[in-house]
Amino acid sequence: MAIETRDKEAAKKKTRIFTEILPFTGFYVAEGYHQKYYLRQKPDLMKEFTAMYPKEEDFTKSTAAARVNGYIAGYGTYENLLSEVGSFGLSSEENKKLQDLVHALHR
């Protein structure tokens, strides 16, 4: 599929695309400081997650942190957030801030 897409784009642009396409050989997890980018931009939320997960590795593997990061990035609906926000382990104050933030994204 990748080769087909590359060739279609090359034909459309009437030029050769030099991107090499190789078989998949494995997945590599990015360094911890690259994980949960959007969440890392929210200091108050990060303070709470850091208290819950003092080890970087535990934070990186956290499903709650991944879910919150996704919501902050604009994925997931406000209604879905409301149904699971209580499971993230956040304080009521940070739950409210997260709800307000996600609600504003979907206005």
N, C-alpha and C positions, 0 to 999 in steps of 0.2 A: 504494500500500500504506500509506503514511503517513497519508493522508487517511482511508482505511478504518479504520485502527487508532484514529485520533483520534476518529472518529465512534462507533466501538464503545465506547470508554471513556466518551465523553460520555453515551451511552445507558445504560451500566451505572451511571454515577454520577448520572444524571438531572440533568445540568448541562451548560452550554456550556463547551467548552474553547477558550480564546482563543489558543492557540499558532498562529502563522502558519506555514504550510508552503509553502516556495518551491522552485522548481526548482534543482537543483544547478548551480552556476556555476563551480566550481573548488575545488581543495583547497589549503589553506595550511598549511605546516609551522609548528608552534609554535616560539617562540624556543628557542635551544639549551639554556638553563637549565631549560626545561620537559621536555626529552627525557630518557629513561632514568631516570625518577623513582625506581624501586625500587633500581636500581643505585646511584644517587647517595646512598642512605641507608646504603651499606656503604663506609666510608672506606678500608679495606684494599684492597678490589677497585678502588675509584676511583683509588687511588694507582697501581695497576698499569696501569689503562686510561689514566690521564693520562700515564704514561710512554710508553705505546705511541702515544697520540694526543694530543700536546701542543696541537694546534689543536682548538678546540671543534667546528668544522665537521667535522673528520675523526672525532672521537668520535661526533658525532651520526649520521654516515653509517655507522658501523661495524656490520657484521652481527654480529660477535662480541658487541659491547656490547648490541645489541638482543636477541640470544638469551639472554645472561646475565640481562638485565633481565626477560625473560619468565619464565625459570625462577624467579627470586627472587620474582616476583609470583604464583607458583603455577601457571603454565602449563607444560605439558610434564611428562612423567613422569621419575622418577628414572632409569629404564632408558634413556630417550632421552638424558638428560644424560650418563650414563656413556659412551654411544657417541660423543659429540661433545666432551666437556669438553677433550680434548687439543688441539682445534683453535682454542681461544679465545686462545691465546698467554699464558696465565697461568702463574705459578710453580707448582711442585708444591704448595707450602703453600696458595696461594689456590685451586688446584683442589680440594684436600681440604676447605677451609672451605666452598666452594661446594657440593660434594657433600654434606657434612654438613647444610648449611642446607636444601637441596632434599629430602634424605632426611627430615628432621624435618617438613617441610611435608606429606609424603605418608604419615605414620604414622597 
